């Protein structure tokens, strides 16, 4: 195999190779002999199947495997012999191969290289803390929220629907007297405003409603109704109230029993501790993000254009999917996609830059991700999503996500390292 590597560009290596016909055929013949020893074909003894039958049955797949092997060999040789530092593995399309008249095969491809760059000073960065003490009002608000979450429903009776209550009823959307949408037995409150209905009109109409009440309100028919021609048209929303309920909060004694504390003072102390933990975690995250941003802003590098474009197009594809889900036609999507392109490109550049900085800083400080840490993270992800661990492993094993989990864990370590090494000053 003839191999050429052009490294004149700093961010990409241009690799080309030519595979002589004889070398290709020799490898194909070896493959056919291997197949012949194992194949079972009617009418022939094992190992005695004629070559022309083997070529007809297995030739195309075998040829693709052999060519793929030589492409990988060319890539591996180029990386080793020229000490390349690839940032991504190239994907060679079949149409990129050139088949010579003499039976030879040649191809040229580009390998994006990791840019050379220097990390700026990152240890001992100064930053002012924004952590504030937990206030009594926050504690009481949290207790009130907890109390409300533990409330039990009781029939509203003659009091009717109240702000803190809910009702079970039917919802209909009407267009010129005909039903365009219908749902029965829905649980709703005065905050559960159907799309296209004025929120204050809905709230005013429903407050005080008793069992059996019916309301019709003006609306604009939403985009999710089945008949596309009626979407966005004026209509009527009919609400039939079947049963109304009020939410009765538990007494203090029950609240204390639920969290296993002796009294309300102990409950307040426990809530204070929990709110302090949450506030500290939130502040740590803010500090880490600010410190990492400062390191990224101070780092200069030239990124491989091919990777920037790939990441940009991937972000635009996700954005386009959201636009399609919103019902935008192709012309409107095209306008918004072009307007979004500069933002997507900036995000792509930032993401690639962050990846390189995190990997480099992690290597320099020996912030290694262990297999035990990966296993523990897989277990946490599985528990959080109520999934099997094998399903999480399968997800990260597909579509190039193999290193994603490791990078995520490494970034956490780098962020924590920056915070622990920082000079965090108390607020003035």
C-alpha beads as a LAMMPS data file, in Angstrom:
LAMMPS data file: protein, C-alpha beads

428 atoms
427 bonds

1 atom types
1 bond types

-500.0 500.0 xlo xhi
-500.0 500.0 ylo yhi
-500.0 500.0 zlo zhi

Masses

1 110.0

Atoms # bond

1 1 1 0.000 0.000 0.000
2 1 1 1.293 3.445 -0.951
3 1 1 0.563 6.012 1.755
4 1 1 0.937 9.786 1.708
5 1 1 0.286 12.204 4.573
6 1 1 0.138 15.979 4.162
7 1 1 0.480 17.884 7.460
8 1 1 0.941 21.386 6.081
9 1 1 -2.318 22.492 7.703
10 1 1 -2.243 22.764 11.489
11 1 1 -5.746 21.478 12.148
12 1 1 -6.077 18.684 9.598
13 1 1 -3.961 15.922 8.069
14 1 1 -4.689 14.922 4.473
15 1 1 -4.174 11.207 4.001
16 1 1 -4.204 9.398 0.678
17 1 1 -3.386 5.818 -0.208
18 1 1 -3.320 3.521 -3.204
19 1 1 -3.876 -0.189 -2.891
20 1 1 -2.474 -2.213 -5.823
21 1 1 -4.815 -4.686 -7.449
22 1 1 -2.549 -7.627 -6.599
23 1 1 -2.533 -6.777 -2.894
24 1 1 -6.310 -6.362 -2.873
25 1 1 -6.856 -9.633 -4.735
26 1 1 -4.483 -11.528 -2.447
27 1 1 -6.478 -10.421 0.588
28 1 1 -9.757 -11.310 -1.134
29 1 1 -8.417 -14.762 -1.956
30 1 1 -7.378 -15.293 1.656
31 1 1 -10.863 -14.279 2.734
32 1 1 -12.495 -16.680 0.292
33 1 1 -10.293 -19.543 1.490
34 1 1 -11.340 -18.793 5.049
35 1 1 -14.988 -18.769 4.053
36 1 1 -14.583 -21.996 2.123
37 1 1 -13.353 -23.850 5.202
38 1 1 -16.492 -23.017 7.150
39 1 1 -19.284 -22.626 4.615
40 1 1 -21.872 -25.312 3.995
41 1 1 -23.320 -25.261 0.475
42 1 1 -25.683 -27.874 -0.910
43 1 1 -24.052 -30.182 -3.441
44 1 1 -20.477 -29.619 -2.296
45 1 1 -18.301 -31.103 0.386
46 1 1 -16.904 -28.761 3.079
47 1 1 -13.868 -26.948 1.734
48 1 1 -14.616 -27.973 -1.875
49 1 1 -17.023 -25.218 -2.942
50 1 1 -15.779 -23.719 -6.242
51 1 1 -14.387 -20.188 -6.042
52 1 1 -16.947 -18.765 -8.492
53 1 1 -19.830 -19.868 -6.236
54 1 1 -18.174 -18.363 -3.200
55 1 1 -17.583 -15.087 -5.023
56 1 1 -21.207 -14.929 -6.102
57 1 1 -22.524 -15.604 -2.599
58 1 1 -19.999 -13.737 -0.451
59 1 1 -17.848 -11.676 -2.791
60 1 1 -19.490 -8.278 -2.352
61 1 1 -19.620 -8.387 1.444
62 1 1 -16.093 -9.750 1.634
63 1 1 -14.803 -7.039 -0.701
64 1 1 -16.365 -4.337 1.477
65 1 1 -14.792 -5.875 4.594
66 1 1 -11.369 -6.074 2.951
67 1 1 -11.514 -2.482 1.705
68 1 1 -12.597 -1.349 5.159
69 1 1 -9.642 -3.225 6.619
70 1 1 -7.197 -1.430 4.320
71 1 1 -8.761 1.969 5.049
72 1 1 -8.298 1.318 8.771
73 1 1 -4.757 0.140 8.101
74 1 1 -3.999 3.357 6.196
75 1 1 -5.407 5.423 9.047
76 1 1 -3.501 3.492 11.733
77 1 1 -0.231 3.719 9.793
78 1 1 -0.631 7.447 9.233
79 1 1 -1.340 8.075 12.921
80 1 1 1.611 5.982 14.080
81 1 1 4.226 6.899 11.480
82 1 1 3.463 10.625 11.493
83 1 1 2.578 10.933 15.194
84 1 1 -0.828 12.406 14.466
85 1 1 -3.174 13.414 17.285
86 1 1 -6.642 12.859 15.763
87 1 1 -9.619 14.585 17.283
88 1 1 -12.134 12.386 15.453
89 1 1 -12.094 9.262 13.324
90 1 1 -12.866 9.999 9.652
91 1 1 -15.840 8.338 8.009
92 1 1 -15.020 7.229 4.460
93 1 1 -18.027 6.988 2.179
94 1 1 -18.073 4.341 -0.563
95 1 1 -18.306 7.022 -3.258
96 1 1 -14.992 8.482 -2.060
97 1 1 -13.127 5.387 -3.295
98 1 1 -11.517 5.583 -6.729
99 1 1 -11.337 2.295 -8.640
100 1 1 -8.477 2.217 -11.124
101 1 1 -8.672 0.542 -14.524
102 1 1 -5.979 -1.884 -13.368
103 1 1 -8.070 -2.985 -10.387
104 1 1 -6.317 -0.797 -7.852
105 1 1 -8.153 1.274 -5.269
106 1 1 -7.254 4.718 -4.012
107 1 1 -8.825 7.164 -1.627
108 1 1 -8.085 10.444 0.090
109 1 1 -9.542 11.626 3.378
110 1 1 -8.905 14.245 6.013
111 1 1 -8.294 13.669 9.708
112 1 1 -9.092 16.585 12.058
113 1 1 -6.206 17.082 14.478
114 1 1 -6.191 18.204 18.058
115 1 1 -4.977 21.790 18.085
116 1 1 -1.866 22.744 19.978
117 1 1 -2.620 25.264 22.733
118 1 1 -1.448 26.426 26.126
119 1 1 -3.675 26.370 29.171
120 1 1 -3.920 29.764 30.885
121 1 1 -3.417 30.059 34.657
122 1 1 -6.301 28.150 36.208
123 1 1 -5.355 27.488 39.833
124 1 1 -6.105 30.050 42.521
125 1 1 -8.531 32.101 40.439
126 1 1 -10.314 34.732 42.521
127 1 1 -14.098 34.863 42.655
128 1 1 -16.642 36.451 45.003
129 1 1 -19.173 34.142 46.634
130 1 1 -22.865 34.902 46.142
131 1 1 -24.019 32.434 48.788
132 1 1 -26.637 34.038 51.025
133 1 1 -27.969 32.737 54.359
134 1 1 -31.336 31.019 54.403
135 1 1 -34.035 33.425 55.574
136 1 1 -36.913 32.583 57.900
137 1 1 -39.372 33.493 55.143
138 1 1 -37.841 30.828 52.879
139 1 1 -38.218 28.228 55.609
140 1 1 -41.895 29.054 56.197
141 1 1 -42.553 29.067 52.450
142 1 1 -40.944 25.632 52.109
143 1 1 -43.021 24.279 54.997
144 1 1 -46.189 25.726 53.469
145 1 1 -45.331 24.082 50.150
146 1 1 -44.700 20.764 51.897
147 1 1 -47.950 21.094 53.824
148 1 1 -49.857 21.748 50.605
149 1 1 -48.251 18.752 48.896
150 1 1 -49.542 16.561 51.722
151 1 1 -53.076 17.926 51.556
152 1 1 -55.911 15.465 51.111
153 1 1 -58.932 16.064 48.862
154 1 1 -62.430 16.342 50.284
155 1 1 -65.695 17.069 48.519
156 1 1 -66.142 20.837 48.186
157 1 1 -69.915 20.646 48.630
158 1 1 -71.708 24.003 48.889
159 1 1 -68.467 26.005 49.052
160 1 1 -67.767 25.146 45.423
161 1 1 -64.427 25.281 43.660
162 1 1 -61.755 27.340 45.411
163 1 1 -58.228 28.475 44.530
164 1 1 -56.689 25.525 46.358
165 1 1 -59.143 23.006 45.038
166 1 1 -59.680 21.054 41.853
167 1 1 -62.491 19.484 39.912
168 1 1 -63.053 16.449 37.736
169 1 1 -64.888 17.237 34.557
170 1 1 -65.163 17.146 30.761
171 1 1 -63.594 19.540 28.264
172 1 1 -64.937 20.209 24.768
173 1 1 -63.688 22.528 22.036
174 1 1 -66.442 23.625 19.647
175 1 1 -66.185 25.156 16.189
176 1 1 -69.410 26.573 14.791
177 1 1 -71.342 24.322 17.146
178 1 1 -69.483 21.151 16.153
179 1 1 -67.160 19.297 18.474
180 1 1 -63.488 19.602 17.478
181 1 1 -61.967 18.123 20.645
182 1 1 -63.312 16.185 23.638
183 1 1 -61.825 14.742 26.812
184 1 1 -63.720 13.207 29.738
185 1 1 -62.824 12.856 33.395
186 1 1 -59.988 15.356 33.431
187 1 1 -58.599 16.665 36.724
188 1 1 -58.375 20.458 36.495
189 1 1 -58.035 23.546 38.668
190 1 1 -58.500 27.247 38.069
191 1 1 -54.829 27.293 37.015
192 1 1 -55.371 24.565 34.397
193 1 1 -56.271 26.954 31.613
194 1 1 -56.993 25.278 28.243
195 1 1 -54.812 26.697 25.424
196 1 1 -56.540 29.487 23.557
197 1 1 -58.694 30.531 26.550
198 1 1 -58.052 33.768 28.459
199 1 1 -56.589 32.791 31.854
200 1 1 -58.422 35.421 33.909
201 1 1 -61.763 34.723 32.190
202 1 1 -61.319 31.005 32.894
203 1 1 -60.393 31.590 36.542
204 1 1 -63.300 33.981 37.164
205 1 1 -65.812 31.637 35.530
206 1 1 -64.712 28.513 37.404
207 1 1 -64.258 29.912 40.922
208 1 1 -67.208 28.925 43.091
209 1 1 -68.471 26.333 40.602
210 1 1 -70.430 23.477 42.123
211 1 1 -71.016 19.924 40.960
212 1 1 -72.944 19.886 37.666
213 1 1 -71.975 23.435 36.599
214 1 1 -71.308 24.068 32.905
215 1 1 -69.382 26.955 31.336
216 1 1 -68.805 28.054 27.742
217 1 1 -65.927 30.427 27.051
218 1 1 -64.529 32.046 23.931
219 1 1 -61.275 30.551 22.677
220 1 1 -58.877 30.186 19.774
221 1 1 -58.692 26.551 18.720
222 1 1 -55.179 25.147 19.415
223 1 1 -52.820 23.557 16.901
224 1 1 -53.130 20.043 18.282
225 1 1 -56.767 19.440 17.304
226 1 1 -57.210 16.765 14.649
227 1 1 -58.837 18.920 11.930
228 1 1 -56.019 21.118 10.598
229 1 1 -58.459 23.515 8.911
230 1 1 -59.920 24.473 12.296
231 1 1 -56.593 25.176 13.987
232 1 1 -56.254 28.819 14.964
233 1 1 -59.932 29.485 14.300
234 1 1 -62.287 31.094 16.847
235 1 1 -64.307 28.620 18.876
236 1 1 -65.931 27.887 22.203
237 1 1 -64.548 25.940 25.170
238 1 1 -67.230 24.037 27.104
239 1 1 -66.305 22.941 30.638
240 1 1 -68.605 20.511 32.456
241 1 1 -67.873 20.333 36.192
242 1 1 -68.756 16.895 37.547
243 1 1 -67.182 16.853 41.021
244 1 1 -65.449 19.607 42.984
245 1 1 -62.895 19.062 45.718
246 1 1 -61.050 21.154 48.257
247 1 1 -57.557 20.319 49.527
248 1 1 -57.289 20.057 53.297
249 1 1 -53.750 20.513 54.682
250 1 1 -52.553 18.189 57.494
251 1 1 -52.040 19.492 61.045
252 1 1 -48.547 20.317 62.325
253 1 1 -48.335 17.056 64.236
254 1 1 -48.729 15.012 61.082
255 1 1 -46.156 17.090 59.210
256 1 1 -43.641 16.454 61.972
257 1 1 -44.419 12.745 61.966
258 1 1 -43.888 12.540 58.217
259 1 1 -40.299 13.800 58.496
260 1 1 -39.697 12.097 61.852
261 1 1 -39.055 15.169 64.003
262 1 1 -40.395 15.995 67.467
263 1 1 -41.977 19.372 66.834
264 1 1 -42.221 22.354 64.486
265 1 1 -38.981 23.907 65.740
266 1 1 -37.139 20.724 64.820
267 1 1 -38.910 20.712 61.454
268 1 1 -37.803 24.286 60.796
269 1 1 -34.207 23.364 61.654
270 1 1 -34.303 20.389 59.320
271 1 1 -35.741 22.530 56.532
272 1 1 -33.055 25.158 57.137
273 1 1 -30.338 22.523 56.798
274 1 1 -31.856 21.174 53.597
275 1 1 -32.284 24.622 52.062
276 1 1 -28.692 25.438 53.021
277 1 1 -27.486 22.286 51.273
278 1 1 -29.438 23.163 48.137
279 1 1 -28.190 26.752 48.187
280 1 1 -24.591 25.616 48.645
281 1 1 -24.868 23.116 45.798
282 1 1 -26.361 25.802 43.549
283 1 1 -23.596 28.253 44.481
284 1 1 -20.919 25.615 43.876
285 1 1 -22.364 25.031 40.429
286 1 1 -22.385 28.772 39.691
287 1 1 -18.785 29.171 40.857
288 1 1 -17.632 26.163 38.833
289 1 1 -19.346 27.428 35.689
290 1 1 -17.897 30.914 36.123
291 1 1 -14.372 29.583 36.678
292 1 1 -14.519 27.220 33.708
293 1 1 -15.857 30.033 31.516
294 1 1 -12.921 32.208 32.542
295 1 1 -10.473 29.466 31.608
296 1 1 -12.182 28.964 28.252
297 1 1 -12.245 32.705 27.535
298 1 1 -8.509 32.915 28.242
299 1 1 -7.630 29.903 26.053
300 1 1 -6.686 30.494 22.418
301 1 1 -6.821 27.684 19.871
302 1 1 -7.625 27.047 16.221
303 1 1 -10.274 24.364 15.848
304 1 1 -10.604 21.952 12.892
305 1 1 -13.178 23.545 10.586
306 1 1 -14.654 20.189 9.583
307 1 1 -15.573 19.423 13.211
308 1 1 -16.988 22.896 13.782
309 1 1 -19.200 22.458 10.713
310 1 1 -20.317 18.977 11.779
311 1 1 -21.257 20.181 15.263
312 1 1 -22.989 23.249 13.837
313 1 1 -25.095 21.140 11.468
314 1 1 -25.978 18.746 14.296
315 1 1 -27.266 21.642 16.416
316 1 1 -29.208 23.061 13.495
317 1 1 -30.777 19.653 12.862
318 1 1 -32.027 19.565 16.472
319 1 1 -33.357 23.106 16.125
320 1 1 -35.107 22.176 12.871
321 1 1 -36.758 19.201 14.584
322 1 1 -38.239 21.557 17.195
323 1 1 -39.511 23.874 14.451
324 1 1 -41.192 20.948 12.700
325 1 1 -42.863 19.941 15.953
326 1 1 -44.214 23.490 16.169
327 1 1 -45.841 23.029 12.755
328 1 1 -43.680 25.489 10.763
329 1 1 -43.499 24.902 7.022
330 1 1 -40.230 24.425 5.134
331 1 1 -39.897 28.051 4.004
332 1 1 -40.334 29.458 7.533
333 1 1 -37.966 26.868 8.957
334 1 1 -35.302 27.753 6.419
335 1 1 -35.439 31.431 7.424
336 1 1 -35.171 30.614 11.127
337 1 1 -32.401 28.078 10.563
338 1 1 -30.254 30.623 8.750
339 1 1 -30.884 33.143 11.511
340 1 1 -29.895 30.511 14.067
341 1 1 -26.704 29.455 12.242
342 1 1 -24.304 32.002 13.866
343 1 1 -25.530 31.024 17.338
344 1 1 -25.236 27.310 16.577
345 1 1 -21.722 27.801 15.243
346 1 1 -20.672 29.755 18.329
347 1 1 -22.105 26.998 20.539
348 1 1 -20.273 24.345 18.493
349 1 1 -16.962 26.171 18.835
350 1 1 -17.500 26.665 22.559
351 1 1 -18.375 23.010 23.055
352 1 1 -15.321 21.721 21.200
353 1 1 -13.089 24.165 23.012
354 1 1 -14.501 23.074 26.374
355 1 1 -13.919 19.412 25.491
356 1 1 -10.254 20.031 24.683
357 1 1 -9.638 22.193 27.743
358 1 1 -11.321 19.703 30.091
359 1 1 -9.359 16.764 28.659
360 1 1 -6.046 18.646 28.753
361 1 1 -6.525 20.039 32.248
362 1 1 -7.736 16.672 33.517
363 1 1 -4.657 14.959 32.085
364 1 1 -2.295 17.579 33.491
365 1 1 -3.772 17.269 36.991
366 1 1 -4.197 13.468 36.801
367 1 1 -7.963 13.724 37.274
368 1 1 -8.639 10.203 36.078
369 1 1 -12.081 8.629 35.686
370 1 1 -12.070 5.089 37.062
371 1 1 -14.174 2.132 36.017
372 1 1 -15.752 2.112 39.481
373 1 1 -16.872 5.719 38.974
374 1 1 -18.348 4.849 35.596
375 1 1 -20.231 1.882 37.061
376 1 1 -21.546 4.027 39.918
377 1 1 -22.740 6.683 37.454
378 1 1 -24.480 4.051 35.325
379 1 1 -26.289 2.856 38.465
380 1 1 -27.358 6.419 39.308
381 1 1 -28.630 7.039 35.783
382 1 1 -30.547 3.755 35.799
383 1 1 -32.140 4.526 39.171
384 1 1 -33.022 8.091 38.159
385 1 1 -34.723 6.931 34.953
386 1 1 -36.169 3.721 36.413
387 1 1 -34.262 1.733 33.809
388 1 1 -32.088 -1.360 33.764
389 1 1 -28.340 -0.852 34.011
390 1 1 -27.834 -2.885 30.835
391 1 1 -30.113 -0.485 28.958
392 1 1 -28.046 2.505 30.120
393 1 1 -24.850 0.750 29.047
394 1 1 -26.397 -0.063 25.668
395 1 1 -27.456 3.577 25.202
396 1 1 -23.924 4.872 25.821
397 1 1 -22.432 2.126 23.625
398 1 1 -24.333 3.213 20.516
399 1 1 -23.905 6.028 17.995
400 1 1 -20.506 7.208 19.122
401 1 1 -21.527 7.842 22.726
402 1 1 -18.785 5.563 24.060
403 1 1 -16.682 8.382 25.522
404 1 1 -19.581 10.688 26.404
405 1 1 -20.075 9.351 29.920
406 1 1 -16.343 9.473 30.668
407 1 1 -16.123 13.070 29.445
408 1 1 -19.145 14.063 31.550
409 1 1 -17.528 12.600 34.664
410 1 1 -14.179 14.184 33.828
411 1 1 -15.800 17.594 33.412
412 1 1 -17.341 17.299 36.871
413 1 1 -13.896 16.556 38.304
414 1 1 -12.328 19.481 36.470
415 1 1 -15.070 21.862 37.603
416 1 1 -14.712 20.684 41.216
417 1 1 -10.912 21.026 40.988
418 1 1 -11.186 24.618 39.757
419 1 1 -13.545 25.481 42.616
420 1 1 -11.452 23.799 45.301
421 1 1 -8.320 25.572 44.035
422 1 1 -10.027 28.950 43.690
423 1 1 -9.730 31.917 46.020
424 1 1 -13.409 32.288 46.942
425 1 1 -13.949 35.579 48.722
426 1 1 -16.851 36.495 50.976
427 1 1 -19.291 39.048 49.563
428 1 1 -18.573 42.653 50.478

Bonds

1 1 1 2
2 1 2 3
3 1 3 4
4 1 4 5
5 1 5 6
6 1 6 7
7 1 7 8
8 1 8 9
9 1 9 10
10 1 10 11
11 1 11 12
12 1 12 13
13 1 13 14
14 1 14 15
15 1 15 16
16 1 16 17
17 1 17 18
18 1 18 19
19 1 19 20
20 1 20 21
21 1 21 22
22 1 22 23
23 1 23 24
24 1 24 25
25 1 25 26
26 1 26 27
27 1 27 28
28 1 28 29
29 1 29 30
30 1 30 31
31 1 31 32
32 1 32 33
33 1 33 34
34 1 34 35
35 1 35 36
36 1 36 37
37 1 37 38
38 1 38 39
39 1 39 40
40 1 40 41
41 1 41 42
42 1 42 43
43 1 43 44
44 1 44 45
45 1 45 46
46 1 46 47
47 1 47 48
48 1 48 49
49 1 49 50
50 1 50 51
51 1 51 52
52 1 52 53
53 1 53 54
54 1 54 55
55 1 55 56
56 1 56 57
57 1 57 58
58 1 58 59
59 1 59 60
60 1 60 61
61 1 61 62
62 1 62 63
63 1 63 64
64 1 64 65
65 1 65 66
66 1 66 67
67 1 67 68
68 1 68 69
69 1 69 70
70 1 70 71
71 1 71 72
72 1 72 73
73 1 73 74
74 1 74 75
75 1 75 76
76 1 76 77
77 1 77 78
78 1 78 79
79 1 79 80
80 1 80 81
81 1 81 82
82 1 82 83
83 1 83 84
84 1 84 85
85 1 85 86
86 1 86 87
87 1 87 88
88 1 88 89
89 1 89 90
90 1 90 91
91 1 91 92
92 1 92 93
93 1 93 94
94 1 94 95
95 1 95 96
96 1 96 97
97 1 97 98
98 1 98 99
99 1 99 100
100 1 100 101
101 1 101 102
102 1 102 103
103 1 103 104
104 1 104 105
105 1 105 106
106 1 106 107
107 1 107 108
108 1 108 109
109 1 109 110
110 1 110 111
111 1 111 112
112 1 112 113
113 1 113 114
114 1 114 115
115 1 115 116
116 1 116 117
117 1 117 118
118 1 118 119
119 1 119 120
120 1 120 121
121 1 121 122
122 1 122 123
123 1 123 124
124 1 124 125
125 1 125 126
126 1 126 127
127 1 127 128
128 1 128 129
129 1 129 130
130 1 130 131
131 1 131 132
132 1 132 133
133 1 133 134
134 1 134 135
135 1 135 136
136 1 136 137
137 1 137 138
138 1 138 139
139 1 139 140
140 1 140 141
141 1 141 142
142 1 142 143
143 1 143 144
144 1 144 145
145 1 145 146
146 1 146 147
147 1 147 148
148 1 148 149
149 1 149 150
150 1 150 151
151 1 151 152
152 1 152 153
153 1 153 154
154 1 154 155
155 1 155 156
156 1 156 157
157 1 157 158
158 1 158 159
159 1 159 160
160 1 160 161
161 1 161 162
162 1 162 163
163 1 163 164
164 1 164 165
165 1 165 166
166 1 166 167
167 1 167 168
168 1 168 169
169 1 169 170
170 1 170 171
171 1 171 172
172 1 172 173
173 1 173 174
174 1 174 175
175 1 175 176
176 1 176 177
177 1 177 178
178 1 178 179
179 1 179 180
180 1 180 181
181 1 181 182
182 1 182 183
183 1 183 184
184 1 184 185
185 1 185 186
186 1 186 187
187 1 187 188
188 1 188 189
189 1 189 190
190 1 190 191
191 1 191 192
192 1 192 193
193 1 193 194
194 1 194 195
195 1 195 196
196 1 196 197
197 1 197 198
198 1 198 199
199 1 199 200
200 1 200 201
201 1 201 202
202 1 202 203
203 1 203 204
204 1 204 205
205 1 205 206
206 1 206 207
207 1 207 208
208 1 208 209
209 1 209 210
210 1 210 211
211 1 211 212
212 1 212 213
213 1 213 214
214 1 214 215
215 1 215 216
216 1 216 217
217 1 217 218
218 1 218 219
219 1 219 220
220 1 220 221
221 1 221 222
222 1 222 223
223 1 223 224
224 1 224 225
225 1 225 226
226 1 226 227
227 1 227 228
228 1 228 229
229 1 229 230
230 1 230 231
231 1 231 232
232 1 232 233
233 1 233 234
234 1 234 235
235 1 235 236
236 1 236 237
237 1 237 238
238 1 238 239
239 1 239 240
240 1 240 241
241 1 241 242
242 1 242 243
243 1 243 244
244 1 244 245
245 1 245 246
246 1 246 247
247 1 247 248
248 1 248 249
249 1 249 250
250 1 250 251
251 1 251 252
252 1 252 253
253 1 253 254
254 1 254 255
255 1 255 256
256 1 256 257
257 1 257 258
258 1 258 259
259 1 259 260
260 1 260 261
261 1 261 262
262 1 262 263
263 1 263 264
264 1 264 265
265 1 265 266
266 1 266 267
267 1 267 268
268 1 268 269
269 1 269 270
270 1 270 271
271 1 271 272
272 1 272 273
273 1 273 274
274 1 274 275
275 1 275 276
276 1 276 277
277 1 277 278
278 1 278 279
279 1 279 280
280 1 280 281
281 1 281 282
282 1 282 283
283 1 283 284
284 1 284 285
285 1 285 286
286 1 286 287
287 1 287 288
288 1 288 289
289 1 289 290
290 1 290 291
291 1 291 292
292 1 292 293
293 1 293 294
294 1 294 295
295 1 295 296
296 1 296 297
297 1 297 298
298 1 298 299
299 1 299 300
300 1 300 301
301 1 301 302
302 1 302 303
303 1 303 304
304 1 304 305
305 1 305 306
306 1 306 307
307 1 307 308
308 1 308 309
309 1 309 310
310 1 310 311
311 1 311 312
312 1 312 313
313 1 313 314
314 1 314 315
315 1 315 316
316 1 316 317
317 1 317 318
318 1 318 319
319 1 319 320
320 1 320 321
321 1 321 322
322 1 322 323
323 1 323 324
324 1 324 325
325 1 325 326
326 1 326 327
327 1 327 328
328 1 328 329
329 1 329 330
330 1 330 331
331 1 331 332
332 1 332 333
333 1 333 334
334 1 334 335
335 1 335 336
336 1 336 337
337 1 337 338
338 1 338 339
339 1 339 340
340 1 340 341
341 1 341 342
342 1 342 343
343 1 343 344
344 1 344 345
345 1 345 346
346 1 346 347
347 1 347 348
348 1 348 349
349 1 349 350
350 1 350 351
351 1 351 352
352 1 352 353
353 1 353 354
354 1 354 355
355 1 355 356
356 1 356 357
357 1 357 358
358 1 358 359
359 1 359 360
360 1 360 361
361 1 361 362
362 1 362 363
363 1 363 364
364 1 364 365
365 1 365 366
366 1 366 367
367 1 367 368
368 1 368 369
369 1 369 370
370 1 370 371
371 1 371 372
372 1 372 373
373 1 373 374
374 1 374 375
375 1 375 376
376 1 376 377
377 1 377 378
378 1 378 379
379 1 379 380
380 1 380 381
381 1 381 382
382 1 382 383
383 1 383 384
384 1 384 385
385 1 385 386
386 1 386 387
387 1 387 388
388 1 388 389
389 1 389 390
390 1 390 391
391 1 391 392
392 1 392 393
393 1 393 394
394 1 394 395
395 1 395 396
396 1 396 397
397 1 397 398
398 1 398 399
399 1 399 400
400 1 400 401
401 1 401 402
402 1 402 403
403 1 403 404
404 1 404 405
405 1 405 406
406 1 406 407
407 1 407 408
408 1 408 409
409 1 409 410
410 1 410 411
411 1 411 412
412 1 412 413
413 1 413 414
414 1 414 415
415 1 415 416
416 1 416 417
417 1 417 418
418 1 418 419
419 1 419 420
420 1 420 421
421 1 421 422
422 1 422 423
423 1 423 424
424 1 424 425
425 1 425 426
426 1 426 427
427 1 427 428
